[in-house]
Amino acid sequence: MFRLGRRQGFLLSVSLSSLLGVAVCLSNSPVVFLLLRLSQGAMLAGVFLSSYLARLELCDPPHRLMVEMVSGFFAIAAELLLPGLAVLCRDWPVLQAVATLPLLLLLSYWCCPSVFPESPRWLLATGQIHQAKRCLQSFSIRNRVCLGEDIYPAENLLSEIDAEYPDDTQPFYHSVLELHSTRVIWRNCLILSFTMFIGTGIQYCFIRNLHSYSHNFYFSYFLRVLTGALGCIFLCLSVNRFGRRGILLLSAIITGLSSLLLLALTQYLRGVLVLLLSVLGLLFSQALAMLSVFFTSEVMPTVIRGGCLGLVLASGCMGMAASSMMELQNNRGYFLHHVIFASFAVLSVLSIMLLPESKRKPLPDSLKDGESQRRPPLFLSREDNLPLLYTRRGASEYNPDNYSRLVTATRKMLIKDNLPYKIVVPSQSPLLPSNSEVHCILEEEPLREDLS
């Protein structure tokens, strides 16, 4: 992802996942099946990661959230269709072939660069100037915009790029290993990985309470998918209005409170209240996980955004793996699992306060831009001004009333007989004054007599 870019990484991931999907359909050994499925899952993660970053970097700040949430709705629609496909196929090789067919269709993107273009932001951030110019020119042709016309007076886009980057600029790449030399970026990545781990791992604590109402697998499955859809709608309605950090904090608080109440008062609460708390916690835990991914993609710099987002997604997979381990152990140690994740949810509330706010702000490109992000106050004004950085316009130095008073007082002082000062020539002086000093004294004495 660091050297291939968004487009080539997407096409490579699609190609490998398609080949592995076909191989899974033909596998007979359980061990080979598991290895192939594991490899295909890793490639599908690359497909999701590259497409997610490409959509984000091609959008302006007001539309970034909606574009990413649309992809979330498509994922939820796929989860809703999956049980129906399983019932129609009735055999897992057929289901695997049906799931692999869309990946094979995506291979047509090799021949259509305009359908999935490379990110110009990533090209400029890594110093690939010629490729960035070609990409911007193709955008202008498809959008019927002439780059030769002035965007600003006496300036245009390509001339700005030429002025910023010399002709001999060489491409430079960064890796996620450079996080150890940063302070703010590393802290933000660690906090968002922690919230992602909590959002995915704590979902099992809420889903398990649903089994007491119905042991049917589809009941908990569809309820989880529907709460995910409600979580997407909640993020669409609130994040652009109240900010990323505030909604992430609210999601963590409600998730932690729901988990603590279920942990301490399950035997004292009625069945309806337990169901309500479980659904509420499941909804906000999914919102916490989705917003952690989106927040990471906005605060991480472009040169290492793919690697940082991969680390956050890996932490989410670890949380889901913890839930799967509980299922394999027949819920042995469930109480400890619930206590740990409830404590983590409360701890995440404090760590979220250290994150910056990215609402209506440009994406950081370099490591320096990522390090310059600072933590704003929790409650921002409507204009998103930082109170500590807001400077008031100083009062004007000219005041007509004060000026008129100064003139009056000066005039009264000058017309008095007894002046506060008196200029005289010293009678006895060891040193005679110079000619210039005598001339000044002679000029000042008549002036004093006239004023008196």
MIPARO-28065 format. One record per residue (C-alpha): residue in three letters; y, z, x. Coordinates in steps of 0.5 Angstrom, whole numbers, padded with zeros to 4 digits, always signed. Layout:
! residues N
ALAYZX ...
//
This chain:
! residues 452
MET+0000+0000+0000 PHE+0005+0001+0006 ARG+0004-0006+0009 LEU+0001-0010+0003 GLY+0007-0008-0002 ARG+0006-0008-0009 ARG+0004-0015-0011 GLN-0002-0015-0006 GLY-0004-0008-0007 PHE-0005-0010-0014 LEU-0009-0016-0013 LEU-0013-0013-0008 SER-0015-0007-0012 VAL-0016-0012-0018 SER-0021-0016-0014 LEU-0025-0011-0011 SER-0025-0007-0018 SER-0028-0013-0021 LEU-0033-0014-0016 LEU-0035-0007-0016 GLY-0035-0007-0024 VAL-0040-0013-0024 ALA-0044-0010-0019 VAL-0045-0004-0023 CYS-0047-0008-0029 LEU-0053-0010-0024 SER-0055-0004-0021 ASN-0062+0000-0023 SER-0062+0006-0018 PRO-0058+0012-0020 VAL-0055+0013-0013 VAL-0053+0006-0013 PHE-0050+0007-0020 LEU-0046+0013-0018 LEU-0043+0010-0011 LEU-0041+0004-0014 ARG-0038+0007-0020 LEU-0034+0012-0015 SER-0032+0006-0011 GLN-0029+0002-0017 GLY-0026+0009-0020 ALA-0022+0009-0013 MET-0020+0001-0014 LEU-0018+0002-0021 ALA-0013+0008-0018 GLY-0010+0003-0014 VAL-0009-0002-0020 PHE-0005+0004-0024 LEU-0001+0006-0018 SER+0001-0001-0016 SER+0003-0003-0023 TYR+0006+0004-0024 LEU+0011+0003-0018 ALA+0012-0004-0019 ARG+0015-0003-0026 LEU+0019+0003-0024 GLU+0022-0001-0018 LEU+0024-0007-0023 CYS+0028-0003-0028 ASP+0035+0000-0028 PRO+0036+0008-0029 PRO+0037+0008-0037 HIS+0030+0004-0038 ARG+0025+0007-0033 LEU+0023+0012-0037 MET+0021+0008-0043 VAL+0018+0003-0039 GLU+0013+0008-0036 MET+0012+0011-0043 VAL+0010+0004-0046 SER+0004+0004-0041 GLY+0002+0011-0043 PHE+0002+0008-0050 PHE-0003+0003-0048 ALA-0007+0008-0044 ILE-0008+0012-0050 ALA-0009+0006-0054 ALA-0015+0004-0050 GLU-0018+0011-0050 LEU-0018+0010-0058 LEU-0022+0004-0057 LEU-0027+0006-0052 PRO-0031+0010-0057 GLY-0031+0004-0062 LEU-0033-0001-0056 ALA-0039+0004-0054 VAL-0042+0004-0061 LEU-0041-0004-0062 CYS-0044-0005-0055 ARG-0050+0001-0055 ASP-0052+0000-0048 TRP-0048+0002-0042 PRO-0049-0005-0038 VAL-0046-0009-0044 LEU-0040-0004-0044 GLN-0039-0004-0037 ALA-0039-0012-0037 VAL-0034-0011-0043 ALA-0029-0007-0039 THR-0030-0011-0033 LEU-0028-0017-0037 PRO-0020-0016-0037 LEU-0020-0014-0030 LEU-0023-0021-0028 LEU-0017-0024-0033 LEU-0012-0021-0028 LEU-0015-0025-0022 SER-0010-0030-0025 TYR-0004-0027-0023 TRP-0006-0030-0016 CYS-0003-0036-0018 CYS+0003-0034-0022 PRO+0007-0030-0018 SER+0013-0030-0023 VAL+0008-0026-0028 PHE+0007-0020-0023 PRO+0013-0021-0017 GLU+0014-0017-0011 SER+0019-0011-0011 PRO+0025-0013-0008 ARG+0027-0006-0007 TRP+0021-0005-0003 LEU+0022-0011+0001 LEU+0029-0009+0003 ALA+0027-0002+0004 THR+0022-0004+0009 GLY+0027-0009+0012 GLN+0023-0016+0010 ILE+0030-0019+0009 HIS+0028-0026+0008 GLN+0022-0025+0003 ALA+0027-0020-0001 LYS+0032-0026-0001 ARG+0027-0031-0004 CYS+0025-0026-0009 LEU+0032-0025-0012 GLN+0033-0032-0012 SER+0027-0033-0016 PHE+0029-0028-0021 SER+0036-0031-0021 ILE+0033-0038-0023 ARG+0028-0035-0028 ASN+0034-0031-0031 ARG+0039-0037-0031 VAL+0044-0033-0026 CYS+0047-0036-0021 LEU+0048-0032-0015 GLY+0053-0036-0012 GLU+0058-0034-0017 ASP+0062-0027-0015 ILE+0059-0021-0018 TYR+0065-0017-0015 PRO+0072-0020-0012 ALA+0070-0024-0006 GLU+0063-0021-0005 ASN+0056-0023-0008 LEU+0049-0021-0007 LEU+0046-0025-0002 SER+0053-0024+0003 GLU+0052-0017+0002 ILE+0045-0017+0004 ASP+0047-0021+0010 ALA+0053-0016+0012 GLU+0048-0010+0012 TYR+0042-0013+0015 PRO+0043-0018+0021 ASP+0038-0024+0022 ASP+0034-0021+0027 THR+0032-0015+0023 GLN+0025-0013+0024 PRO+0020-0010+0018 PHE+0019-0003+0019 TYR+0014+0001+0015 HIS+0013+0008+0014 SER+0006+0012+0012 VAL+0005+0019+0008 LEU+0004+0022+0015 GLU+0011+0023+0016 LEU+0012+0028+0011 HIS+0011+0033+0016 SER+0017+0032+0019 THR+0021+0032+0013 ARG+0023+0039+0009 VAL+0026+0037+0002 ILE+0021+0031+0001 TRP+0015+0035+0003 ARG+0017+0041-0002 ASN+0018+0036-0008 CYS+0012+0033-0007 LEU+0008+0040-0006 ILE+0011+0042-0012 LEU+0010+0036-0017 SER+0002+0036-0014 PHE+0002+0043-0016 THR+0004+0042-0023 MET+0000+0036-0024 PHE-0006+0040-0022 ILE-0004+0045-0027 GLY-0003+0040-0032 THR-0010+0037-0032 GLY-0014+0043-0030 ILE-0012+0048-0035 GLN-0013+0043-0041 TYR-0021+0045-0041 CYS-0018+0052-0043 PHE-0015+0049-0049 ILE-0021+0044-0051 ARG-0026+0049-0050 ASN-0023+0053-0056 LEU-0024+0047-0060 HIS-0031+0047-0060 SER-0032+0053-0064 TYR-0029+0049-0070 SER-0033+0043-0069 HIS-0039+0042-0064 ASN-0038+0034-0065 PHE-0036+0031-0059 TYR-0031+0026-0062 PHE-0027+0031-0065 SER-0025+0034-0059 TYR-0024+0027-0056 PHE-0020+0024-0061 LEU-0016+0031-0062 ARG-0014+0030-0054 VAL-0012+0023-0055 LEU-0008+0024-0061 THR-0004+0030-0057 GLY-0003+0026-0051 ALA+0000+0021-0056 LEU+0005+0026-0059 GLY+0006+0028-0051 CYS+0009+0021-0050 ILE+0013+0021-0056 PHE+0016+0028-0054 LEU+0018+0025-0047 CYS+0021+0019-0050 LEU+0025+0023-0054 SER+0027+0029-0050 VAL+0027+0027-0042 ASN+0033+0022-0042 ARG+0037+0027-0046 PHE+0036+0034-0043 GLY+0033+0031-0036 ARG+0027+0031-0032 ARG+0027+0038-0029 GLY+0029+0042-0036 ILE+0023+0038-0040 LEU+0018+0040-0034 LEU+0020+0047-0034 LEU+0020+0047-0042 SER+0013+0044-0041 ALA+0010+0049-0036 ILE+0013+0055-0040 ILE+0010+0053-0046 THR+0003+0051-0043 GLY+0003+0058-0039 LEU+0005+0062-0045 SER+0000+0059-0050 SER-0006+0060-0044 LEU-0004+0067-0044 LEU-0004+0069-0051 LEU-0011+0065-0052 LEU-0013+0069-0046 ALA-0011+0076-0048 LEU-0011+0076-0056 THR-0016+0071-0058 GLN-0021+0076-0061 TYR-0015+0079-0065 LEU-0012+0072-0067 ARG-0014+0069-0073 GLY-0018+0062-0073 VAL-0012+0058-0075 LEU-0007+0061-0070 VAL-0012+0060-0064 LEU-0013+0053-0066 LEU-0005+0052-0067 LEU-0004+0055-0060 SER-0010+0051-0057 VAL-0007+0044-0060 LEU+0000+0046-0057 GLY-0002+0048-0050 LEU-0006+0042-0050 LEU+0000+0038-0052 PHE+0005+0041-0047 SER-0001+0041-0041 GLN-0001+0033-0042 ALA+0006+0032-0042 LEU+0007+0037-0036 ALA+0002+0032-0032 MET+0005+0025-0035 LEU+0012+0028-0033 SER+0010+0030-0026 VAL+0007+0023-0025 PHE+0014+0020-0027 PHE+0018+0025-0024 THR+0015+0024-0017 SER+0016+0016-0017 GLU+0023+0018-0018 VAL+0025+0023-0013 MET+0020+0020-0007 PRO+0024+0015-0003 THR+0021+0008-0003 VAL+0018+0007+0004 ILE+0013+0013+0002 ARG+0013+0013-0005 GLY+0006+0010-0006 GLY+0003+0015-0001 CYS+0007+0021-0005 LEU+0005+0019-0012 GLY-0002+0018-0009 LEU-0003+0025-0007 VAL+0000+0027-0014 LEU-0005+0023-0017 ALA-0011+0026-0013 SER-0009+0033-0014 GLY-0009+0031-0022 CYS-0016+0029-0020 MET-0018+0035-0017 GLY-0016+0039-0023 MET-0020+0034-0028 ALA-0026+0036-0023 ALA-0025+0043-0024 SER-0026+0042-0031 SER-0032+0038-0030 MET-0035+0043-0026 MET-0035+0048-0031 GLU-0038+0044-0036 LEU-0044+0043-0031 GLN-0045+0050-0030 ASN-0045+0052-0037 ASN-0038+0055-0038 ARG-0040+0060-0033 GLY-0034+0063-0029 TYR-0030+0061-0035 PHE-0026+0067-0036 LEU-0024+0067-0028 HIS-0022+0059-0029 HIS-0018+0061-0035 VAL-0014+0067-0031 ILE-0013+0063-0025 PHE-0010+0057-0028 ALA-0006+0061-0033 SER-0003+0065-0027 PHE-0002+0058-0024 ALA+0002+0056-0030 VAL+0007+0062-0029 LEU+0008+0061-0022 SER+0010+0054-0023 VAL+0016+0056-0027 LEU+0019+0059-0021 SER+0017+0053-0017 ILE+0020+0048-0021 MET+0027+0051-0021 LEU+0027+0048-0013 LEU+0027+0041-0016 PRO+0032+0036-0016 GLU+0035+0032-0022 SER+0034+0025-0022 LYS+0036+0023-0029 ARG+0041+0017-0029 LYS+0041+0017-0021 PRO+0039+0011-0017 LEU+0032+0011-0013 PRO+0032+0014-0006 ASP+0030+0008-0001 SER+0030+0012+0006 LEU+0027+0018+0008 LYS+0035+0020+0009 ASP+0036+0019+0002 GLY+0030+0023+0000 GLU+0032+0029+0004 SER+0039+0029+0001 GLN+0037+0031-0006 ARG+0039+0038-0007 ARG+0038+0042-0013 PRO+0043+0042-0019 PRO+0044+0048-0023 LEU+0039+0048-0029 PHE+0044+0047-0035 LEU+0048+0041-0033 SER+0054+0038-0037 ARG+0054+0032-0041 GLU+0057+0028-0035 ASP+0052+0031-0030 ASN+0057+0034-0026 LEU+0055+0039-0021 PRO+0060+0045-0022 LEU+0060+0047-0014 LEU+0062+0040-0012 TYR+0067+0039-0018 THR+0074+0039-0015 ARG+0080+0040-0020 ARG+0086+0036-0019 GLY+0091+0040-0016 ALA+0098+0042-0019 SER+0104+0037-0017 GLU+0108+0040-0012 TYR+0114+0038-0016 ASN+0117+0042-0021 PRO+0124+0041-0024 ASP+0125+0048-0026 ASN+0124+0051-0019 TYR+0128+0045-0016 SER+0134+0046-0020 ARG+0133+0054-0019 LEU+0133+0053-0011 VAL+0139+0048-0011 THR+0143+0053-0015 ALA+0141+0059-0011 THR+0143+0055-0004 ARG+0150+0053-0007 LYS+0151+0060-0009 MET+0149+0062-0002 LEU+0154+0057+0001 ILE+0160+0059-0003 LYS+0160+0067-0001 ASP+0165+0069+0004 ASN+0160+0074+0008 LEU+0154+0069+0010 PRO+0148+0072+0013 TYR+0149+0069+0020 LYS+0155+0068+0024 ILE+0155+0063+0030 VAL+0159+0066+0036 VAL+0160+0064+0043 PRO+0157+0070+0048 SER+0163+0073+0051 GLN+0160+0074+0058 SER+0154+0070+0060 PRO+0150+0070+0066 LEU+0150+0063+0065 LEU+0155+0058+0063 PRO+0153+0054+0057 SER+0152+0046+0058 ASN+0156+0041+0056 SER+0152+0039+0050 GLU+0151+0046+0048 VAL+0159+0047+0048 HIS+0160+0041+0044 CYS+0155+0044+0038 ILE+0158+0050+0038 LEU+0165+0047+0037 GLU+0162+0043+0031 GLU+0159+0049+0028 GLU+0165+0053+0028 PRO+0170+0049+0024 LEU+0164+0047+0019 ARG+0163+0055+0018 GLU+0171+0056+0016 ASP+0170+0050+0011 LEU+0164+0053+0008 SER+0168+0060+0007 
//
